[in-house]
Amino acid sequence: MGKPRTAQVIALIAVPFLLLGCHVGPDYCGPPAARLAPSWENYGDETVRYLPPELPGWWMQFNDPVLDALISEAISQNLDLKVAAERIFQARAERCTVRSDLFPQLAQDGSYTYSKYATNSGGIGGVVGAVSSTAEQWSLGIGGSWEIDVFGRLQRLVEAADQDICVSIEDYRDTLIILMAEVATNYVEARSYQQRLQIARDNLKIQQQTLQYTHTRWKAELGTELDVVQAEANAESTASEIPSLEVGYKQALNRLSVLLGNPPGSVDQFLSERAPVPTPPTEIAVGIPAEILRQRPDIRRAEHELAAQTARIGGAIGELYPKFSITGSFGLDARTLSSLFDSNSITGSVGPTMQWNILNFGKFRCNVYIQESLQRQLCLQYQNTVLLAAEEVDNALVEYVRQKERRRNLLQAVAANQRSVDLSQKRYAGGDVSFQRVLDSQRSLLESQDSLALNEASIAVSLIQVYRALGGGWQGAEALAAQSTEVVAEVETN
């Protein structure tokens, strides 16, 4: 009778191994087709080229050493970036926990029990007058189980965990892109505020000189008190703009400090000397829309999320099938410590088990429907991410091109207003025009100069947004980070 039972046990154990290699659930076959135009619009600007863009170190195209240094510091010190890096480590650790289910799970245990029995109730075993009313029990053992992944349920969960690692890596790269764009944008704004402050102070100085001139003429009875009051109002109005500009400048500096992982005020001395707004390159290359599919981390992340969810469908389907496991235990059990390690104290067991949630079949089938719905949602989300990316690029391009066109008009306006100020002052001195003409020309000059300074910053910022929308910079940023931190050494190339 022993041999047939042994054969049956061997057959039961062998069945799961014969079924190995089967993976339930759908295989990932790539993202859905993306709807993209064949090329970007250049909006009539011949400086926009459809050549492969130089994105790895786009900030270097501004030829500004201070900007280069700020971005390098931010890459090595920014706290949001460090958090994103930690999420990579977390995803890898979670993958290890999922993968460990593919191997035998072992647990060690040991115990000691001391028991005392009441002799008045019949003693041990109910025998009145038993020799001893106490007993000891020593045990030491190891037990374990191994789920044989017959239908590939666990392998699907490992596949999902692998894709989750890729998602965390793309999140890190997306954080890099956002960080570099924010550093560059705030740096441009800081330089713009410096320029606008200088314009306001220069105009205030001229207006104060005009005020003094009108006061002298009034005292000499060559002008009127109205001229003096108007000149004073003009100068005070310009002076009132300076504090607002100083607030904006300080806020840009504080933002830069925090982006660099430092307390507010840390970069004030670094940018204490006034410098012009970084000059964009004369030509830019934007490539073709299809390239953003492999350049933008948010699109790559959406694809990895879709792949992970596809694998989770297989994990859910696997719950509908029986689970085969091998369980066993080995240990020592004795009444005294001295005899615990005798051969007669050895205990053990081993055997196959099967578990099938057939009575909860409806519950697990509904979970499959949930996972399939989540996959369809991620398909739609991927397509929407691609469309939003294309929209961002196109919006940034039109902003860049139109701001360049506006700059040409503003340059002419500044030149004309400067000429108007010179002429009005001369003609006022000769008594040919009223002082109101002088005030109007001074106000127009200040407005046009301030608008030109804002426009120069807008051109630089819009180009930064073009590079950000194209998904550029993370390649070069990872190379910089690898020189100063161990974080990117852990980032896999995908």
C-alpha positions in Angstrom: 0.0 0.0 0.0 3.0 2.3 0.6 4.3 2.3 -2.9 1.0 3.4 -4.7 0.7 6.2 -2.2 4.2 7.3 -2.9 3.6 7.3 -6.6 0.4 9.3 -6.2 2.3 11.9 -4.2 5.1 12.1 -6.8 2.5 12.5 -9.5 0.7 15.3 -7.6 4.0 17.1 -7.1 5.0 16.6 -10.8 1.8 18.1 -12.3 2.6 21.7 -11.4 6.1 21.5 -12.8 4.8 20.1 -16.1 2.5 23.2 -16.4 5.3 25.7 -15.7 6.0 28.2 -18.4 2.4 29.2 -18.9 1.8 32.9 -18.3 -1.8 33.9 -17.8 -3.0 37.3 -19.0 -2.2 39.5 -22.0 1.3 40.3 -23.1 2.2 43.9 -23.5 2.4 44.9 -27.2 3.4 48.6 -27.0 1.5 51.8 -26.5 -1.5 52.8 -28.6 -0.8 54.8 -31.8 -0.2 58.5 -31.1 -1.9 61.2 -33.2 0.8 63.7 -34.1 1.4 66.1 -36.9 4.4 65.3 -39.2 6.2 68.5 -38.3 6.0 71.6 -36.1 4.9 75.0 -37.4 7.7 77.6 -37.6 5.2 80.4 -37.8 7.2 82.1 -40.5 10.5 82.2 -38.5 13.4 80.8 -40.6 15.5 80.5 -37.5 13.3 77.5 -36.3 14.8 74.4 -37.9 13.5 70.9 -38.1 16.8 69.4 -37.3 17.4 67.0 -34.4 17.5 69.3 -31.3 20.6 69.6 -29.1 18.7 68.9 -25.9 21.2 67.2 -23.5 22.7 70.5 -22.4 20.3 73.1 -23.8 21.1 75.7 -21.1 24.7 76.0 -22.4 23.3 77.5 -25.6 22.7 80.8 -23.6 26.5 81.1 -23.1 26.0 82.2 -19.5 28.5 80.8 -17.0 26.4 81.9 -14.0 23.4 80.0 -15.4 25.5 76.9 -16.0 26.8 77.0 -12.4 23.3 77.5 -10.9 21.9 74.5 -12.8 24.9 72.3 -11.9 24.4 73.2 -8.2 20.6 72.6 -8.4 21.1 69.1 -9.9 23.4 68.1 -7.0 21.5 69.8 -4.1 17.8 70.1 -5.0 15.6 68.3 -2.4 12.7 67.4 -4.7 15.2 65.7 -7.0 16.6 63.7 -4.0 13.1 62.7 -3.1 12.6 61.4 -6.7 15.8 59.5 -6.4 14.7 57.9 -3.2 11.5 56.7 -5.0 13.8 54.8 -7.4 15.4 53.0 -4.4 11.9 52.3 -3.0 10.6 50.9 -6.3 13.6 48.5 -6.5 13.1 47.4 -2.9 9.4 46.7 -3.6 10.4 44.7 -6.6 12.7 42.6 -4.4 9.8 41.8 -2.1 7.6 40.8 -5.0 10.2 38.6 -6.6 11.0 36.9 -3.3 7.5 35.2 -3.6 9.0 33.1 -6.4 11.3 31.3 -3.9 10.6 29.1 -0.9 9.5 31.1 2.2 11.2 29.8 5.3 10.6 30.6 9.0 12.4 29.5 12.1 10.7 29.0 15.5 11.6 27.8 18.9 9.7 27.5 22.1 9.9 26.3 25.7 6.8 25.4 27.8 6.7 24.8 31.5 3.4 23.3 32.8 2.2 22.5 36.4 -0.8 20.3 36.9 -3.2 20.2 39.9 -2.8 16.9 41.7 -6.1 17.2 43.4 -7.9 16.8 40.1 -6.4 13.5 39.4 -2.8 14.4 38.5 -1.3 13.9 35.1 -3.4 11.8 32.9 -6.1 11.6 35.6 -4.0 9.2 37.8 -4.4 10.0 41.4 -1.1 10.3 43.2 1.0 10.9 40.1 4.7 11.1 40.6 5.1 14.6 39.1 2.7 17.5 38.7 5.0 19.5 36.4 6.2 19.0 32.8 8.5 20.8 30.3 8.5 20.9 26.5 11.4 22.1 24.3 11.1 22.5 20.6 13.2 24.0 17.8 12.4 23.9 14.1 12.1 25.4 10.7 9.1 25.4 8.4 8.5 26.7 5.0 6.4 26.7 1.9 7.0 27.2 -1.8 4.3 28.3 -4.2 5.1 26.9 -7.6 4.2 29.6 -10.1 2.4 27.2 -12.4 0.3 29.8 -14.4 2.8 32.7 -14.2 0.8 34.8 -11.7 3.9 35.7 -9.7 5.9 36.4 -12.8 3.3 38.9 -14.0 3.6 40.7 -10.7 7.4 40.8 -11.1 6.9 42.2 -14.6 4.6 45.0 -13.1 7.3 45.7 -10.4 9.9 46.0 -13.1 7.8 48.5 -15.0 7.2 50.4 -11.7 11.0 50.9 -11.4 11.0 52.4 -14.9 8.1 54.7 -13.9 10.1 56.0 -10.9 13.1 56.6 -13.2 11.1 58.6 -15.6 9.6 60.5 -12.7 13.2 61.4 -11.7 14.0 62.5 -15.2 10.8 64.6 -15.4 11.8 66.2 -12.1 15.2 67.0 -13.6 13.5 68.7 -16.6 11.2 70.8 -14.4 14.0 71.7 -12.1 16.3 73.0 -14.9 13.5 74.9 -16.5 12.6 76.6 -13.2 16.2 77.5 -12.4 16.7 79.0 -15.8 13.4 80.8 -15.7 14.0 82.4 -12.3 17.5 83.3 -13.3 16.2 85.1 -16.4 13.6 86.8 -14.3 16.2 87.9 -11.8 18.4 89.4 -14.6 15.3 91.0 -16.1 14.4 92.7 -12.7 18.0 94.0 -12.5 17.6 95.5 -15.9 14.2 97.0 -15.2 15.4 98.4 -11.9 18.3 100.1 -13.7 15.9 101.5 -16.3 13.6 102.9 -13.6 16.5 104.4 -11.6 18.0 106.0 -14.7 14.6 107.5 -15.7 14.0 108.7 -12.2 17.3 110.5 -12.2 16.4 112.2 -15.5 13.0 113.1 -14.2 14.5 114.5 -11.0 16.8 116.7 -13.1 13.7 117.8 -15.0 12.0 118.6 -11.8 14.9 120.7 -10.7 15.0 122.5 -14.1 11.2 123.3 -13.9 11.7 124.6 -10.4 14.5 126.9 -11.5 12.4 128.2 -14.4 9.5 128.8 -12.1 11.7 130.8 -9.7 12.9 132.8 -12.6 9.3 133.4 -13.7 10.0 131.6 -17.0 7.7 128.7 -16.2 4.6 127.9 -14.1 4.0 126.2 -10.8 1.9 123.7 -12.7 5.1 122.5 -14.5 6.8 121.9 -11.2 3.9 120.0 -9.8 3.5 117.8 -12.9 7.3 117.1 -13.0 7.2 116.1 -9.3 4.2 113.8 -9.9 6.0 112.2 -12.8 9.1 111.6 -10.7 7.2 110.2 -7.7 5.2 107.9 -9.9 8.4 106.4 -11.3 9.9 106.1 -7.8 6.8 104.2 -6.6 7.5 101.5 -9.2 11.0 100.7 -7.8 9.9 99.0 -4.6 7.6 96.6 -6.5 10.5 95.7 -8.8 12.8 95.1 -5.8 10.2 92.8 -4.4 10.0 90.8 -7.6 13.8 90.7 -7.8 14.1 89.4 -4.2 11.4 86.8 -4.8 13.3 85.5 -7.9 16.5 85.2 -5.8 14.8 83.4 -3.0 13.2 81.0 -5.4 16.6 80.3 -6.9 18.1 79.7 -3.4 15.4 77.1 -2.5 15.7 75.4 -5.9 19.4 75.0 -5.1 18.5 73.3 -1.8 19.6 76.4 0.3 17.8 78.8 2.6 16.5 82.1 1.1 19.3 84.7 0.5 22.0 82.2 -0.4 22.4 83.3 -4.0 22.0 87.1 -3.4 25.8 87.7 -3.3 26.3 85.4 -6.3 24.0 87.6 -8.4 24.9 90.9 -6.8 26.6 92.2 -10.0 24.1 93.3 -12.6 24.3 91.3 -15.9 22.1 91.3 -19.0 19.3 88.7 -19.7 20.9 85.6 -21.2 20.8 85.8 -25.0 19.2 82.9 -26.9 21.0 81.3 -29.8 20.2 82.8 -33.3 18.8 79.5 -34.5 17.0 76.7 -32.7 16.4 73.1 -33.8 13.1 71.4 -32.7 13.1 68.1 -34.6 9.8 66.5 -35.5 6.8 65.8 -33.2 7.4 62.0 -33.2 10.7 62.6 -31.3 8.9 63.7 -28.2 7.6 60.1 -27.7 11.2 59.0 -26.8 12.4 62.3 -25.3 9.7 63.3 -22.9 9.8 61.4 -19.6 6.1 61.9 -18.9 5.2 60.1 -22.1 7.8 57.4 -21.3 6.3 57.1 -17.8 2.8 56.8 -19.2 3.9 53.9 -21.4 5.6 52.1 -18.5 2.5 52.6 -16.4 0.5 51.0 -19.2 2.9 48.1 -19.4 2.8 47.6 -15.6 -1.0 47.6 -15.6 -1.1 45.0 -18.4 1.0 42.7 -16.3 -1.3 43.2 -13.3 -4.2 41.9 -15.4 -2.2 38.6 -15.6 -1.8 38.7 -11.8 -5.5 39.1 -11.3 -6.3 36.3 -13.8 -3.9 34.1 -11.9 -6.2 34.3 -8.9 -8.8 32.4 -10.8 -6.6 29.3 -11.1 -5.5 26.9 -8.5 -2.3 27.5 -6.5 0.1 24.7 -6.0 2.6 24.7 -3.1 5.0 22.5 -1.4 5.0 22.8 2.4 7.3 21.2 4.9 8.8 21.4 8.4 11.8 20.0 10.2 12.4 20.3 13.9 13.4 19.0 17.3 10.9 18.2 20.1 11.8 16.9 23.5 10.7 17.1 27.2 14.2 18.0 28.4 16.9 20.3 27.0 19.5 17.6 27.3 17.6 15.3 25.0 16.5 17.9 22.5 19.3 17.2 20.1 19.0 13.4 20.2 18.0 11.6 17.0 14.8 10.5 18.6 13.7 14.1 19.0 13.7 14.8 15.2 10.3 15.6 13.7 9.4 16.5 10.1 6.8 16.6 7.4 6.6 17.5 3.7 3.9 17.4 1.1 2.1 19.2 -1.7 -0.9 21.4 -1.2 -3.4 23.0 -3.6 -5.6 26.0 -3.0 -8.4 27.2 -5.3 -10.6 30.1 -4.6 -13.5 28.5 -6.5 -16.1 29.7 -4.0 -14.9 33.3 -4.4 -14.7 33.1 -8.1 -17.1 36.0 -8.7 -15.0 38.3 -6.5 -11.7 37.6 -8.3 -13.4 37.8 -11.7 -14.6 41.3 -10.8 -11.1 42.2 -9.9 -10.0 41.1 -13.4 -12.6 43.5 -14.8 -11.2 46.3 -12.6 -7.6 45.7 -13.8 -8.8 45.6 -17.4 -10.6 48.9 -16.9 -7.5 50.5 -15.4 -5.6 49.4 -18.4 -8.0 51.0 -20.8 -7.9 54.2 -18.7 -4.1 54.2 -19.0 -4.3 53.8 -22.8 -6.5 56.9 -23.0 -4.2 58.7 -20.5 -1.2 57.9 -22.7 -2.8 59.3 -25.8 -3.9 62.4 -23.8 -0.3 62.9 -22.5 1.0 62.8 -26.0 -1.5 65.4 -27.2 -0.8 67.7 -24.2 2.9 67.4 -24.9 2.4 68.4 -28.5 0.2 71.3 -27.3 3.0 72.5 -25.0 5.6 72.5 -27.7 3.4 74.4 -30.2 2.4 77.0 -27.6 6.0 77.6 -26.6 7.1 77.9 -30.2 4.4 80.4 -31.1 5.2 82.4 -28.0 9.0 82.4 -28.8 8.4 83.4 -32.5 5.9 86.2 -31.7 8.0 87.6 -28.9 10.9 87.9 -31.3 8.7 89.8 -33.7 7.5 92.1 -30.9 11.1 92.8 -30.0 11.8 94.4 -33.4 8.9 96.8 -32.9 9.9 97.6 -29.3 13.4 98.5 -30.4 12.0 101.0 -32.9 9.6 102.3 -30.2 12.5 102.9 -27.7 14.5 104.7 -30.4 11.6 106.9 -31.4 10.7 107.7 -27.8 14.3 108.6 -27.0 14.3 111.0 -29.9 10.9 112.4 -28.8 12.3 113.1 -25.3 15.3 114.9 -26.8 13.2 117.0 -29.1 10.5 117.9 -26.6 13.1 119.0 -24.0 14.8 121.3 -26.6 11.5 122.7 -27.8 10.3 123.3 -24.2 13.5 125.1 -23.4 12.8 127.3 -26.4 9.2 127.8 -25.4 7.8 126.1 -28.5 5.8 123.4 -26.7 4.2 122.9 -23.3 5.8 121.0 -20.5 3.1 118.3 -20.9 4.7 117.2 -24.1 8.0 116.6 -22.2 6.2 114.6 -19.5 4.4 112.5 -22.1 7.6 111.7 -24.0 9.4 110.7 -20.7 6.6 108.4 -19.7 6.5 106.8 -23.1 10.2 106.3 -23.0 10.1 104.6 -19.6 7.2 102.4 -20.7 8.8 101.3 -24.0 12.2 100.6 -22.2 10.5 98.5 -19.5 8.4 96.7 -22.2 11.6 95.9 -24.1 13.3 94.5 -21.0 10.2 92.4 -20.3 10.2 91.2 -23.9 13.9 90.1 -23.8 13.1 88.0 -20.7 10.0 86.7 -22.4 12.0 85.5 -25.4 14.5 83.7 -23.2 11.7 82.2 -21.0 9.7 81.0 -24.0 12.7 79.3 -25.5 13.3 77.6 -22.1 9.7 76.4 -22.3 10.3 75.1 -25.8 13.2 73.0 -24.5 11.2 71.8 -21.6 8.2 70.9 -23.7 10.5 68.9 -26.1 11.7 66.9 -23.1 15.3 68.0 -23.2 18.0 68.2 -20.7 17.7 65.0 -18.6 20.4 63.2 -20.5 23.0 66.0 -19.8 21.7 66.5 -16.3 22.1 62.9 -15.4 25.7 63.1 -16.6 26.3 66.1 -14.4 24.6 64.5 -11.4 26.7 61.3 -11.8 29.8 63.5 -11.1 28.6 64.7 -7.7 26.1 62.1 -6.4 25.5 58.3 -6.4 21.9 58.8 -7.3 22.1 58.7 -11.0 24.6 55.8 -10.9 21.5 53.8 -9.9 19.4 55.1 -12.7 19.1 52.6 -15.6 19.2 53.8 -19.2 15.9 53.0 -20.9 
